[in-house]
C-alpha cells in the first residue's frame, strides 16, 4: 500500500544551538538542499560561516580554529578532517548544533579576493580563502596545515565583498 503526502518528522530547526543534546550525535538530516550532521563543539565559540574539523577519535566533536587544532595535535590527537560549516547560527563552546556538510554552504571569507568560480579552502583563522593564493615561503605552520590537511572545500558561487564579515555561498558536493 503506497502512502502519499507524508513529510519526515523534523527533530528541530537546523539553526538550533543547545547546551544539552536534543538528538543522537552523528544524526544526519537533509534540509533546504543541504546535508547536516548533529555535532558537539569541543572548542571555542564557532561563528556562522566558520569551517569545522573532527579527529578520528572524536567523530562528532568539532573544533573551529587552528589554535585549538594545534593544541589538540600537541596533546596527541591526529587525523583531523574537514567536517563542514557552522551554517545558520553561532555555536557557543560546549554546545550542540547542526553542521552543514554539503550543498550550498555559507562560508565566511578571509578576504574580498574571492570571485565566482574560485576554488576555496579553509584558512588558518577559521575563515575561507581561495585555493589559488598558494603558500609563500613565509607561511606559518597553520597556513601550511590548511593546504596540506584540507582538500578544496568547494566552489564560490558569489563574490566576497568584505574580509571576515558576512558569508558567501560555496557549493560542495
C-alpha angles and dihedrals in degrees: 000000000000121000118207132192097023117145126205118256110252116216096205141317116301085233093062118120115186138180092220127039115268094189138008117299110254095031109151126209139166122228132164092355093306131109114228133188126199111239145164123242104230093172139050125313111303115211126212110284095025120135116234134205135202132197126226089249094055107035095176102030110091138193125200108196134061089229089065090039090054093045093051092046090052088051090056104269116138142171100056115185135184108263104178143273134299091244114178113014139017110266114217121220113278092018135122123236146151115269118205110229106173141008125050103347126196104228127183109231121226091210141007090248094095115108133185110287096022115137109237135200137177117284128214095261099055095267130100129258134186111263098228093069087087132199118290127211088256095055118139123235089255092053091049090049090055091057097039102037099039130059120209107297098208148294123297112243096188140025120268109235100183138023120254094349130100122353139269127213115254122184116223125177 
